[in-house]
Amino acid sequence: MPALRHLALAGLLAGLAGCSTLPDLAPGGDRTGPGSAADAPAAGKGRLKPMPLRTFSVSTQCNFRDETGNFGKATVDIANSRVNALKIELTMPKRGSCRYDLASFRQTQALPSVELAGPRDCRIHIWEQANQVTVAFADCHQMCAPASAHDYVWPLLIDKATGQCD
C-alpha cells in the first residue's frame, strides 16, 4: 500500500503547512473575497491559533502485508503518549528484515509527538493525525539485517478505530 503511505506523507506535509500564520494586513490594506483574511476563523487579528498539545492512546496487535510483498507484525501500546509496549517486525523479501523492541529504546519525548531513542542515533517517532497513528523510523540501520534493509522501511500506519495496520 505504498500509495496510502504517499497519501499519508502528503497529508502530513499539508497539515504542517497549515500550521503557518496569516500575514497581518497593512493599515488600509483591507482585502475581501475568497481566501482573504476576512475569511479566516475568528482567532484574533487574522492569526490562526496553534494546535493544542494533547496526548494520544492506541493499542494494537496486528499483521500486515502490502502489494509489493512486504509484511510484518506489530504490537503497539501507548497510553497518554507513554509507550508501554512496542515490538515491530518488518520483512522486505529479497531486501532483509528489521526488528524494533521497546527494550532497546528509551522514551525521550511525549509531546508534541512521541520520540524513542535507541542505539547510536536510531529514533522512532510516533504521532497521531486524525484517526491514524504513524510510527516512523530514522537512522535505524543497526536494527536491520542486512543494515541496508533499513533503506526500504516505510512508516507503519495504524488505524485507531480498527487497530489494523499497514
Secondary structure, 3 states (H helix, E strand, C coil): CHHHHHHHHHHHHHHHHCCCCCCCCCCCCCCCCCCCHHHCCCCCCCCCCCCCCCCCCEEEEEEEECCCCCEEEEEEEEECCEEEEEEEEEEECCCEEEEEEHHHCEEEECCCCEEEECCCCCEEEEEEECCEEEEEEECCHHHEECHHHHHHCCCEEEECCCCCEC
